[in-house]
């Protein structure tokens, strides 16, 4: 299955300095675990967190979950050593913060070496004015996922971070379009109010409507709502199968448009249907019956 069709509905940040949280992460229902060395870890705990994240990656045990480590930026005292340790530990991917230009990605890839996928945090005002170039550089450097850092972006913009995120709408939409233009997956930013289940549900619904592949989370209690929001519903899966079956008929081999259940469907909808089916099947494989 291609990485762009891989379920990433729930992407949970956990501080790598918290050994208990790291151990528990192997049992959670999230699609992705991000062991964080950056924002969630105090400066005096950075070295310990690095060792804990590397040990967790080497130990494995994450099953179908992707294990990603978010490092500190290369412009910090810890970034270079983070990347060296992570390169040896070989998680599924490395998340690099504050990507503002193609040069940032090139530097991260050079420091990390080959063989490990990169994920990129899109969270600065400068990035908004260089998204197309960052997208092209992402393809060159082996980045297949962008992650919105809405907290950092709102802080830099000095805007309010409301539930509906109206001040960020332009940035989020442009980031989505740039990611899709370069064939990348893209994950929505976090929702900070852990106790506000309604606010989380509203943001998840918004992110689904906009086209995000999943949502980054800060607490295990947010996993189930995110999984529910980003899982294709049964009607959507049935419609996707109807489209795929229609185009699979021998008499449809050379046709660009078909009528399916009374609706006109173009061949471009076939790729969308096939991706949705792949995601639904992958979710079913990891969900107990």
C-alpha positions as CSV (number, residue, x, y, z in Angstrom):
1,X,0.0,0.0,0.0
2,X,1.3,3.4,-0.9
3,X,2.2,5.8,2.0
4,X,-0.4,8.3,0.7
5,X,-3.1,5.7,1.2
6,X,-1.9,4.7,4.7
7,X,-4.3,5.5,7.5
8,X,-3.0,8.4,9.6
9,X,-6.3,9.4,11.3
10,X,-4.8,9.9,14.7
11,X,-1.3,11.0,15.2
12,X,-0.4,11.3,18.9
13,X,2.5,13.4,20.3
14,X,4.1,12.0,23.4
15,X,7.1,13.4,25.3
16,X,10.0,11.0,24.8
17,X,11.2,12.0,28.3
18,X,8.2,10.2,29.8
19,X,9.1,6.5,29.9
20,X,5.6,5.5,31.1
21,X,4.0,7.3,28.2
22,X,6.4,5.8,25.7
23,X,5.7,2.3,27.0
24,X,1.9,2.9,26.9
25,X,2.1,4.2,23.3
26,X,2.5,0.6,22.1
27,X,-1.0,-0.2,23.3
28,X,-2.9,2.8,22.1
29,X,-5.4,2.8,19.2
30,X,-3.7,5.7,17.3
31,X,-2.4,5.2,13.8
32,X,0.9,7.1,14.4
33,X,3.0,7.7,17.5
34,X,5.3,10.7,17.5
35,X,7.9,10.6,20.3
36,X,8.7,14.3,20.8
37,X,12.1,15.7,21.6
38,X,11.2,19.3,20.9
39,X,8.3,21.3,22.4
40,X,7.2,18.7,25.0
41,X,10.6,18.3,26.5
42,X,12.4,20.8,28.8
43,X,16.0,21.8,27.9
44,X,17.4,19.9,30.8
45,X,15.6,16.7,29.8
46,X,16.6,16.7,26.1
47,X,19.5,14.3,26.3
48,X,17.4,11.8,28.4
49,X,14.5,12.1,25.9
50,X,16.8,11.4,23.0
51,X,18.1,8.2,24.6
52,X,14.5,7.2,25.4
53,X,13.2,7.7,21.9
54,X,16.1,5.9,20.3
55,X,15.7,3.0,22.7
56,X,11.9,2.8,21.9
57,X,12.6,2.7,18.2
58,X,15.2,0.0,18.5
59,X,12.9,-2.1,20.8
60,X,10.0,-1.9,18.3
61,X,6.7,-3.4,19.3
62,X,4.5,-0.8,17.6
63,X,2.7,-3.2,15.3
64,X,0.7,-1.5,12.6
65,X,1.4,1.9,14.1
66,X,4.0,4.2,12.5
67,X,6.7,5.4,14.9
68,X,8.0,8.9,14.2
69,X,10.5,10.9,16.2
70,X,10.3,14.7,16.2
71,X,13.7,16.1,16.6
72,X,14.8,19.6,17.7
73,X,15.7,22.0,14.9
74,X,19.2,22.0,13.4
75,X,19.6,25.6,14.7
76,X,19.3,24.4,18.3
77,X,22.1,22.9,20.5
78,X,20.4,19.5,20.3
79,X,19.3,19.1,16.6
80,X,22.5,17.6,15.1
81,X,22.9,15.0,17.9
82,X,19.2,14.2,17.7
83,X,19.5,13.3,14.0
84,X,22.6,11.2,14.6
85,X,20.9,9.2,17.3
86,X,17.7,8.8,15.3
87,X,19.6,7.7,12.2
88,X,21.0,4.8,14.2
89,X,17.6,3.9,15.8
90,X,15.7,3.8,12.4
91,X,12.1,4.8,13.3
92,X,9.6,4.8,10.5
93,X,10.2,8.6,9.9
94,X,11.8,11.7,11.4
95,X,9.7,14.8,11.9
96,X,11.7,18.0,11.4
97,X,10.3,21.3,12.9
98,X,10.3,24.8,11.5
99,X,10.7,24.0,7.8
100,X,10.6,27.4,6.1
101,X,12.6,26.8,2.9
102,X,14.0,24.1,0.6
103,X,17.4,24.6,2.2
104,X,16.0,23.5,5.6
105,X,15.0,20.2,4.1
106,X,18.2,19.7,2.3
107,X,20.1,20.3,5.5
108,X,18.0,17.8,7.4
109,X,18.4,15.2,4.8
110,X,22.2,15.7,4.7
111,X,22.4,15.4,8.4
112,X,20.2,12.4,8.7
113,X,21.5,10.5,5.7
114,X,19.5,8.2,3.5
115,X,17.2,5.3,4.3
116,X,14.8,7.1,6.7
117,X,11.7,9.0,5.6
118,X,11.4,12.7,6.6
119,X,8.3,14.4,7.7
120,X,8.2,18.2,7.7
121,X,6.5,20.7,10.1
122,X,4.8,23.6,8.3
123,X,4.5,26.2,11.0
124,X,6.1,29.5,10.0
125,X,5.0,32.5,8.2
126,X,8.1,32.2,5.9
127,X,7.0,28.8,4.8
128,X,3.6,30.2,3.6
129,X,5.5,32.2,0.9
130,X,7.6,29.3,-0.3
131,X,5.2,26.3,-0.2
132,X,5.6,25.3,-3.8
133,X,9.4,25.2,-3.5
134,X,9.2,23.3,-0.2
135,X,6.8,20.8,-1.9
136,X,9.3,20.2,-4.7
137,X,12.1,19.9,-2.2
138,X,10.0,17.5,-0.2
139,X,9.9,15.1,-3.2
140,X,13.6,15.4,-3.8
141,X,14.5,14.8,-0.1
142,X,12.2,11.9,0.6
143,X,9.5,13.8,2.5
144,X,6.0,12.3,2.1
145,X,4.1,13.9,5.0
146,X,3.6,17.5,6.1
147,X,2.4,18.3,9.6
148,X,0.7,21.6,10.4
149,X,2.1,23.3,13.5
150,X,-0.9,25.6,14.2
151,X,0.3,26.7,17.6
152,X,3.6,28.0,16.3
153,X,2.0,29.5,13.2
154,X,-0.6,31.4,15.3
155,X,2.1,32.6,17.7
156,X,4.2,34.0,14.9
157,X,1.1,35.6,13.2
158,X,0.0,37.0,16.6
159,X,-3.5,35.8,15.8
160,X,-6.2,34.2,17.9
161,X,-6.3,30.4,17.8
162,X,-10.1,29.9,17.8
163,X,-12.0,26.6,17.3
164,X,-13.0,27.6,13.8
165,X,-9.5,28.9,13.0
166,X,-10.7,31.6,10.8
167,X,-7.4,33.6,11.0
168,X,-5.5,30.5,9.8
169,X,-7.8,29.5,7.0
170,X,-5.7,30.9,4.2
171,X,-2.5,29.3,5.5
172,X,-4.2,25.9,6.0
173,X,-5.8,26.0,2.6
174,X,-2.6,27.0,0.8
175,X,-0.7,24.3,2.7
176,X,-3.2,21.7,1.6
177,X,-3.1,22.7,-2.0
178,X,0.7,22.7,-2.1
179,X,0.9,19.3,-0.4
180,X,-1.6,17.8,-2.9
181,X,0.2,19.4,-5.9
182,X,3.3,17.4,-4.9
183,X,1.6,14.2,-3.9
184,X,2.1,14.6,-0.2
185,X,0.0,13.6,2.8
186,X,-0.8,16.4,5.2
187,X,-1.9,16.3,8.8
188,X,-3.9,18.9,10.7
189,X,-2.5,20.7,13.8
190,X,-3.4,19.9,17.4
191,X,-6.4,21.0,19.5
192,X,-5.1,22.3,22.8
193,X,-8.2,22.0,25.1
194,X,-8.1,18.4,26.2
195,X,-11.3,18.8,28.2
196,X,-13.3,20.3,25.3
197,X,-14.6,17.2,23.4
198,X,-17.1,19.3,21.4
199,X,-14.4,21.6,20.2
200,X,-12.2,18.7,19.2
201,X,-15.1,17.1,17.3
202,X,-15.7,20.4,15.5
203,X,-12.1,20.8,14.5
204,X,-11.9,17.2,13.3
205,X,-15.0,17.7,11.2
206,X,-13.5,20.9,9.7
207,X,-10.3,19.1,8.9
208,X,-12.1,16.2,7.2
209,X,-14.1,18.7,5.1
210,X,-10.9,20.6,4.1
211,X,-9.2,17.4,3.0
212,X,-6.6,16.7,5.7
213,X,-5.5,13.0,6.1
214,X,-5.7,13.0,9.9
215,X,-5.1,15.1,13.0
216,X,-2.2,15.5,15.3
217,X,-3.2,15.0,19.0
218,X,-1.8,15.8,22.4
219,X,-3.7,13.3,24.6
220,X,-4.8,9.7,24.4
221,X,-8.4,10.7,25.0
222,X,-8.4,12.5,21.6
223,X,-7.5,9.3,19.7
224,X,-11.0,7.7,19.4
225,X,-12.7,10.9,18.2
226,X,-10.1,11.5,15.6
227,X,-10.3,7.9,14.4
228,X,-14.0,8.1,14.1
229,X,-13.9,11.4,12.2
230,X,-11.3,10.4,9.7
231,X,-12.6,6.8,9.0
232,X,-14.6,6.5,5.8
233,X,-18.2,5.8,6.5
234,X,-19.9,2.7,5.1
235,X,-21.9,4.7,2.5
236,X,-18.7,6.3,1.1
237,X,-16.9,2.9,1.0
238,X,-19.9,1.3,-0.8
239,X,-19.9,4.2,-3.4
240,X,-16.2,3.8,-3.9
241,X,-16.6,0.1,-4.7
242,X,-19.5,0.9,-7.1
243,X,-17.2,3.3,-9.0
244,X,-14.3,0.8,-9.0
245,X,-16.5,-2.0,-10.2
246,X,-18.0,0.1,-13.0
247,X,-14.7,1.0,-14.4
248,X,-13.4,-2.6,-14.1
249,X,-16.1,-3.8,-16.6
250,X,-14.6,-4.8,-20.0
251,X,-16.9,-2.4,-21.8
252,X,-15.5,0.6,-19.7
253,X,-11.9,0.1,-20.6
254,X,-11.7,3.0,-23.0
255,X,-14.3,5.3,-21.4
256,X,-13.6,8.5,-19.5
257,X,-17.1,9.0,-18.1
258,X,-19.7,6.5,-16.9
259,X,-23.1,6.6,-15.4
260,X,-23.0,4.8,-12.0
261,X,-26.3,4.4,-10.1
262,X,-27.7,7.3,-12.0
263,X,-24.7,9.7,-11.4
264,X,-22.1,10.7,-13.9
265,X,-18.6,9.7,-12.8
266,X,-15.3,10.6,-14.5
267,X,-12.2,8.4,-14.5
268,X,-10.5,10.9,-12.2
269,X,-13.0,9.7,-9.5
270,X,-11.6,6.2,-9.9
271,X,-8.3,7.1,-8.3
272,X,-10.1,8.7,-5.4
273,X,-12.3,5.6,-5.0
274,X,-9.3,3.3,-5.1
275,X,-7.5,5.3,-2.4
276,X,-10.6,5.4,-0.2
277,X,-11.0,1.6,-0.5
278,X,-7.3,1.1,0.3
279,X,-7.6,3.2,3.4
280,X,-10.8,1.5,4.5
281,X,-9.2,-1.9,4.1
282,X,-6.1,-0.9,6.0
283,X,-8.3,0.4,8.9
284,X,-10.3,-2.8,8.9
285,X,-7.1,-4.9,9.2
286,X,-6.0,-3.1,12.3
287,X,-9.5,-2.9,13.9
288,X,-10.6,-6.0,15.9
289,X,-13.8,-7.4,14.6
